[in-house]
Amino acid sequence: MNYYIDIRLKPDAEMRKNVLMNKVYSKLHKALFDMASNDIGISFPETKVLLGKLLRIHSTEKRLLELNHIKWLGGLSGYCECSNILPIPSSFENRKVSRWQSTMSESHLRRLIKRGSISDDEIKGYKAKMFASQMTALPFLELESGSNGQFHRRYIQMGDAQKTPVTGDFDTFGLSKLATIPWF
């Protein structure tokens, strides 16, 4: 992961920043899926409360050239300013960027009920805990499922900065539970 591309969003009155980031990220996910990628990671260097206007894509120069070659942004390219493929700076930290998921969900509750693993009295308690666990301050993307058209939130968690990089695979969303990306 010694190269990167910056995608700077240019929102306008028709396309708000968060909607644009959702659309750009969805297109990137589709491209990474089509490439069967496990070696391209992403970061959001301007994250505060929200993810910001900058999406950074990390990988090798060869893989980033392949990604650029398929013109994955399509019609959204007019809403984005894309950098050239650039080498990472000599001084940086490493950080894990991963998905955060609540351990409690409606689907999990339905499975517990179907199995008979939870009593009627425990259902209310489970729902209260589930609601409380879903109240997170983490930034998120709201993505539309390609299979059923429903929207779901993908919460993004940035790990603490560390000096030593950790290698590993990335999913087709550019996230990893183990591997780090250069953070600068």
ZAVO-48578 format. One record per atom (N, C-alpha, C, O, CB): residue in three letters; z negated, y negated, x negated. Coordinates in steps of 0.05 Angstrom, whole numbers, plus 5000, padded with zeros to 4 digits. Atoms other than C-alpha are relative to their C-alpha. Glycine has a CB too. Layout:
N
AlaZYX ...
//
This chain:
184
Met500050244983 Met500050005000 Met500049754983 Met498049614982 Met497650005019 Asn500050235018 Asn502249484951 Asn501949785009 Asn502549594994 Asn500950104973 Tyr498350214989 Tyr506849074996 Tyr499249945029 Tyr497850105041 Tyr503050094999 Tyr500750084972 Tyr506248715063 Tyr502249825011 Tyr503849704997 Tyr497349875001 Ile498350194985 Ile510048325116 Ile498149865019 Ile496449985032 Ile502350155016 Asp501550154980 Asp506847765156 Asp501849945024 Asp504149845021 Asp498949744987 Ile498750084975 Ile508947675228 Ile498349785013 Ile496149845024 Ile500450255020 Arg501450224989 Arg506746985251 Arg501149945028 Arg503549895031 Arg500249744982 Leu499150044972 Leu507046895327 Leu500549705005 Leu499149534994 Leu497850105020 Lys499450284992 Lys510246265356 Lys500049995030 Lys502149995043 Lys502849914988 Pro500250004971 Pro507646255427 Pro501049735012 Pro501149534997 Pro497150055010 Asp499250254987 Asp510145735477 Asp498950015029 Asp497350195036 Asp503149975000 Ala501050014973 Ala509045555550 Ala500750255016 Ala499250335034 Ala501149755015 Glu499149754986 Glu512846175574 Glu498650254990 Glu498350445005 Glu503050034998 Met501149765013 Met509546665526 Met497449924986 Met497449824964 Met502050134981 Arg502650065011 Arg502046575514 Arg499550184975 Arg500750404973 Arg497850045020 Lys500649865025 Lys499146805447 Lys499250295004 Lys500250474991 Lys497949854985 Asn501049734996 Asn495347405473 Asn502250195012 Asn502350425005 Asn497550005017 Val497949844988 Val501247655515 Val502150064979 Val503150294978 Val501449855024 Leu498149965022 Leu505947565456 Leu499050214980 Leu500550384972 Leu500649744986 Met501149805019 Met501247955409 Met500150285013 Met500750474999 Met497149924992 Asn499949744986 Asn500848515461 Asn502950124998 Asn503250354993 Asn499149985029 Lys497249915000 Lys508448555465 Lys501050074972 Lys502350284968 Lys501849795012 Val499249955028 Val509648515389 Val498750264991 Val500050434979 Val499249774981 Tyr501449765008 Tyr504349045377 Tyr501150255013 Tyr501350465001 Tyr497049985006 Ser498849774986 Ser507349505430 Ser502750084987 Ser503250324984 Ser500549935030 Lys497549945013 Lys514149445397 Lys499650134972 Lys501050314964 Lys501749754997 Leu500649885027 Leu511149595328 Leu499150295004 Leu499950464989 Leu497849834986 His500949734994 His507650205357 His502350195005 His502550414994 His498050015023 Lys497649844993 Lys514250465385 Lys501650054974 Lys502550284970 Lys501749865021 Ala498549965025 Ala517650355317 Ala498650194982 Ala499950374970 Ala500449734986 Leu501549825017 Leu512050705279 Leu500150295011 Leu500350484996 Leu497149914998 Phe499749734988 Phe512451285329 Phe502750124994 Phe502950354986 Phe499549985031 Asp497349915005 Asp519951335321 Asp500450084970 Asp502050264964 Asp502149795008 Met499849945028 Met519151335245 Met498250234992 Met498250314968 Met499349754983 Ala502049795005 Ala513751875250 Ala498249904976 Ala497750064958 Ala501350274993 Ser501550135022 Ser509651405206 Ser497150084999 Ser495750095020 Ser500249705002 Asn502849975005 Asn502951565176 Asn499149854975 Asn496949894965 Asn499350304998 Asp500550155025 Asp503351095117 Asp500449705003 Asp500949564983 Asp501850104978 Ile499850294995 Ile503850405150 Ile497549925015 Ile496950025036 Ile502649935016 Gly502450104987 Gly497550025166 Gly500349715008 Gly502249584999 Gly497650034980 Ile499950284991 Ile496249365200 Ile497349874997 Ile495349994994 Ile500949995030 Ser502450165000 Ser491248805198 Ser500549745015 Ser502849665019 Ser499049954971 Phe499950254986 Phe489748165235 Phe498249804984 Phe495949764991 Phe499050035030 Pro501650175018 Pro487447685179 Pro498749755013 Pro496849655001 Pro501649924977 Glu501050254988 Glu486147095226 Glu498050065023 Glu497449895040 Glu502249835010 Thr501849934978 Thr481347475273 Thr497449844998 Thr496149834978 Thr499450304998 Lys502650134996 Lys475547075298 Lys498850145024 Lys498050375022 Lys500249685005 Val500749874975 Val473647215371 Val502450155010 Val502250375021 Val499049805021 Leu497549874992 Leu480947375386 Leu501550094974 Leu500650034952 Leu501849805016 Leu498649895023 Leu486047715341 Leu501649794984 Leu502349844961 Leu501950215009 Gly498650215015 Gly489547065322 Gly503050025004 Gly504050175020 Gly499350014971 Lys497150014998 Lys496946925311 Lys501450154978 Lys503950144976 Lys500949715000 Leu498749875023 Leu498147345249 Leu499550305000 Leu497250395001 Leu498849884973 Leu500149715003 Leu499748085246 Leu501150064973 Leu503449994967 Leu501650145023 Arg499149925028 Arg500248365175 Arg500550305000 Arg498850465008 Arg497949914979 Ile499249715001 Ile503849025163 Ile500050084970 Ile501249954954 Ile502850055013 His500449915028 His501949405099 His501350274995 His501250455012 His497050014993 Ser498949745008 Ser505649965063 Ser501349974972 Ser500749784957 Ser502050115021 Thr498450025024 Thr510250105005 Thr502549835006 Thr503249795029 Thr500850284989 Glu497650174996 Glu516449674994 Glu502250175014 Glu503550065032 Glu501149904973 Lys497949834988 Lys520950265013 Lys499550035030 Lys501450015046 Lys499950284987 Arg500649964971 Arg517450395080 Arg500349745016 Arg501249755039 Arg497250115004 Leu499750254986 Leu517349655098 Leu503049935003 Leu503849815022 Leu498549774985 Leu497150044998 Leu524849615083 Leu501250175023 Leu502950085038 Leu501450084973 Glu499249824978 Glu525850215130 Glu499349875027 Glu500849885046 Glu498850284998 Leu501050134975 Leu521749855184 Leu501849765007 Leu502649735029 Leu497149924997 Asn498350244995 Asn525749205176 Asn502850095008 Asn504149955024 Asn500249834975 His497349914995 His532249595178 His500550075029 His502750045039 His500750254982 Ile499649934972 Ile531149835249 Ile499749775020 Ile500049805044 Ile498050225008 Lys500150254984 Lys530149115274 Lys498250055025 Lys499050005048 Lys502849925009 Trp501949924979 Trp524049335315 Trp499149775019 Trp498349835041 Trp497750124988 Leu500950224983 Leu522348645342 Leu502049945023 Leu501149835044 Leu499649754983 Gly498050044979 Gly528848605382 Gly499949715011 Gly500049524995 Gly499550195024 Gly500050264988 Gly528648015431 Gly497649834995 Gly497749595000 Gly500350035030 Leu502450165006 Leu521747805409 Leu500249854974 Leu498549694967 Leu497650185000 Ser499850135026 Ser524347575341 Ser500149705002 Ser499349564983 Ser502550104986 Gly500050294996 Gly525346875369 Gly497249895003 Gly496849645000 Gly501649935024 Tyr502850084997 Tyr517846845382 Tyr498350054975 Tyr495950014976 Tyr498750135024 Cys501549925024 Cys515947065312 Cys501349894975 Cys503849864974 Cys499850304998 Glu499150085027 Glu516546815241 Glu499250234981 Glu496950274977 Glu498949724991 Cys500549775017 Cys517247415195 Cys500349934970 Cys502449814963 Cys501850245007 Ser499750055029 Ser515947365120 Ser501850214988 Ser502550415001 Ser497250004987 Asn498749795016 Asn519847735068 Asn498050214993 Asn495650184999 Asn501349884974 Ile501949805010 Ile516848365039 Ile498949894975 Ile500349834956 Ile501550284996 Leu501450135022 Leu511648104991 Leu498150194987 Leu496950365000 Leu498649755009 Pro502149835013 Pro507248434938 Pro497349885007 Pro496949645010 Pro500550004969 Ile502750094994 Ile499848404953 Ile499049844976 Ile499849894953 Ile498150245006 Pro501150165023 Pro496047884911 Pro498350184981 Pro497550404989 Pro498349775011 Ser501549855020 Ser492348114849 Ser497150035007 Ser495850224998 Ser500349884973 Ser502849994993 Ser485547964879 Ser499850035030 Ser500849875046 Ser498649744991 Phe500449954971 Phe483548264946 Phe497750195003 Phe496750324984 Phe502650125012 Glu502049804993 Glu478248674981 Glu501450215016 Glu503850195022 Glu497749875016 Asn498949794984 Asn479349305021 Asn498350015026 Asn495949965026 Asn499950284986 Arg501449994975 Arg477649385094 Arg501350215018 Arg503850255018 Arg500149725014 Lys499049814981 Lys478349925146 Lys500549855027 Lys498849705036 Lys498050245004 Val499350114974 Val481849715211 Val500550245018 Val502450395014 Val502549804999 Ser499949774984 Ser480750215266 Ser499749945030 Ser499149715037 Ser497950204992 Arg500450034971 Arg480350325341 Arg497150065006 Arg496050254996 Arg502050195016 Trp502749944990 Trp473650285375 Trp500350095029 Trp501749975045 Trp498149744998 Gln500049894973 Gln472650705437 Gln497250055009 Gln495550164994 Gln501750265001 Ser502549944988 Ser466750755483 Ser499850315003 Ser501950435009 Ser499649865027 Thr500349714996 Thr463951465486 Thr499750075029 Thr499750315036 Thr497650104984 Met500449954971 Met462951385561 Met502449885015 Met503249655011 Met497349875010 Ser497750094985 Ser468851335609 Ser500150135028 Ser498750325033 Ser502650064985 Glu499749884973 Glu470951465681 Glu501150284998 Glu500250465013 Glu502049825017 Ser498849735002 Ser475152065659 Ser497950204990 Ser497950434999 Ser502449994981 His502149825009 His469152355622 His498150065023 His497250295026 His498549874976 Leu501749964977 Leu464852255683 Leu501250195020 Leu499850375031 Leu499449735014 Arg498749814982 Arg469952605727 Arg499950294990 Arg499550475006 Arg503049925004 Arg500249735011 Arg469953195680 Arg497250115002 Arg496850355008 Arg500950004970 Leu502849914997 Leu462353225681 Leu499550095029 Leu498150295033 Leu498149784991 Ile500449944971 Ile462353215757 Ile501450265007 Ile500350435021 Ile501049775018 Lys498449764994 Lys467853745761 Lys498650254989 Lys498750465002 Lys502849984989 Arg501449775012 Arg463954205714 Arg497350055012 Arg496150265008 Arg499749964970 Gly502749974990 Gly457554085751 Gly497849944979 Gly495650034982 Gly499550275012 Ser501850065022 Ser454253825687 Ser498249765006 Ser496449704990 Ser501549964975 Ile501650244995 Ile451353205720 Ile499250005030 Ile500850075047 Ile501749754993 Ser501050004972 Ser447153135783 Ser500849735014 Ser501549545000 Ser497050045002 Asp499450244985 Asp448252615838 Asp498349774991 Asp499249544989 Asp499750055030 Asp501950215009 Asp442152235814 Asp500849894972 Asp500549654967 Asp497150114999 Glu499350085028 Glu444752215742 Glu502649845000 Glu503149694980 Glu500350244982 Ile497550144999 Ile451551935763 Ile499749704999 Ile501049564984 Ile501650085025 Lys500550295000 Lys448851235778 Lys499149914972 Lys500049704962 Lys497849925021 Gly500950065026 Gly445251225711 Gly502350004979 Gly502549834962 Gly497850194991 Tyr497749975018 Tyr451551455675 Tyr501849755003 Tyr502749634983 Tyr501650265005 Lys498350234995 Lys455650905709 Lys498949744989 Lys500349574978 Lys500549975030 Ala501350245011 Ala450550365689 Ala500350004970 Ala500949794958 Ala497149995009 Lys499849985029 Lys450550605617 Lys502949964991 Lys503549834971 Lys499050274989 Met497250025007 Met458150655617 Met500949705001 Met502249614983 Met501850175020 Phe499350284997 Phe458849935642 Phe498949844976 Phe500349674965 Phe499049895026 Ala501350145022 Ala453949685589 Ala501350064974 Ala501649884957 Ala497050074998 Ser498749935025 Ser457450065533 Ser502849884997 Ser503849854975 Ser500150304997 Gln497350115001 Gln464149765552 Gln500049704996 Gln502149574992 Gln501550075025 Met500250285005 Met461549055544 Met499849954970 Met497649954959 Met497549885015 Thr500050045029 Thr463648935473 Thr501449734994 Thr503049635009 Thr501650234986 Ala498950265008 Ala465348295436 Ala502450044981 Ala503549844971 Ala497949834986 Leu497749955018 Leu470848635395 Leu502649895012 Leu503049905036 Leu500250304994 Pro497450084991 Pro477848345399 Pro501650245009 Pro501150475000 Pro501649844979 Phe498549784989 Phe482848765437 Phe502949935006 Phe503649695008 Phe498750125025 Leu497350024991 Leu490148875454 Leu500150135028 Leu498850335032 Leu502150124980 Glu499749874974 Glu492149025526 Glu502950115000 Glu504849965001 Glu499649795023 Leu497449875003 Leu497749535523 Leu500750155025 Leu498950255040 Leu499950204976 Glu499149854977 Glu501949855577 Glu500850284991 Glu502350314972 Glu502449855013 Ser499349735006 Ser502450605576 Ser502950065006 Ser503949985028 Ser498250205016 Gly497249934996 Gly509550855568 Gly500350235020 Gly502450265032 Gly501350084974 Ser499849774983 Ser507951475609 Ser499449945029 Ser500750045048 Ser498250224991 Asn500750054972 Asn504551195671 Asn500049715008 Asn499549655031 Asn497250125005 Gly499850294994 Gly505350435667 Gly497449865003 Gly497349625009 Gly501649975025 Gln502550134997 Gln497950305670 Gln499249864974 Gln500049944952 Gln497850215007 Phe500850155023 Phe494749795624 Phe497350114990 Phe495650195006 Phe499749705007 His502549925012 His489149975576 His499449824976 His501249724964 His499950304992 Arg500850175023 Arg485249595524 Arg499650174975 Arg498450394977 Arg497549845006 Arg500449865026 Arg485449805451 Arg498349804984 Arg499349604974 Arg502850074986 Tyr501850175015 Tyr479349495417 Tyr500450054971 Tyr500650284961 Tyr497150065009 Ile499549995028 Ile480349335344 Ile497449934985 Ile496249734990 Ile502349804991 Gln502550035015 Gln474549415296 Gln500749974970 Gln502150144959 Gln498150245004 Met499650045029 Met474649135225 Met497550094986 Met495349994992 Met500749694994 Gly502349905016 Gly470149495176 Gly499249784980 Gly500549584977 Gly500750264985 Asp500950195021 Asp466149145122 Asp501850014976 Asp503150214971 Asp497150084992 Ala498450015024 Ala469648915060 Ala498850184978 Ala496350204976 Ala500249704989 Gln500949835021 Gln469249395002 Gln501849974976 Gln504249904979 Gln499850305009 Lys498450035024 Lys471649394930 Lys502050224995 Lys504250184986 Lys498149984976 Thr498349775006 Thr474550094926 Thr501750075024 Thr500750095047 Thr498250244993 Pro498249924978 Pro480650284968 Pro499550305007 Pro498750464990 Pro502949964992 Val500249724991 Val480450925009 Val502750075011 Val503849945028 Val497750045022 Thr497449914990 Thr486951305019 Thr499750195023 Thr497650315027 Thr501650134977 Gly500049824977 Gly488751685081 Gly502349935018 Gly503949765012 Gly497349975016 Asp497850044981 Asp493351715141 Asp499449785020 Asp497149745027 Asp500750265014 Phe500250204978 Phe494651175193 Phe501450125024 Phe503350285021 Phe501349734992 Asp498749904976 Asp496351325265 Asp502549835006 Asp503149644992 Asp498050005024 Thr497550154993 Thr502651065300 Thr499349725012 Thr501149595022 Thr501750165019 Phe500850274993 Phe498650445319 Phe499349844974 Phe498549614976 Phe497650005019 Gly500650135026 Gly497650285244 Gly497049984994 Gly496249824978 Gly501149725000 Leu502950005003 Leu490150425249 Leu499150264987 Leu500450464988 Leu498649965027 Ser501149765013 Ser485750915211 Ser497050005001 Ser495749794998 Ser500950024971 Lys502949975000 Lys478651175217 Lys498950014971 Lys496649964966 Lys499250255015 Leu500949965028 Leu478451305141 Leu501349814980 Leu499949694964 Leu500650284992 Ala498550155020 Ala483850925102 Ala499549705002 Ala499149605024 Ala503050075002 Thr500350295001 Thr483150205081 Thr502749874995 Thr504649994986 Thr497949914979 Ile497650165006 Ile488349655076 Ile499049774982 Ile496649704982 Ile501449885027 Pro500850235016 Pro488349075027 Pro499449765018 Pro501049705036 Pro502349924979 Trp500850224983 Trp484748475058 Trp499949754983 Trp498449724965 Trp497250055014 Phe499950255015 Phe486547785034 Phe500849775019 Phe501049545010 Phe502050014977 
//
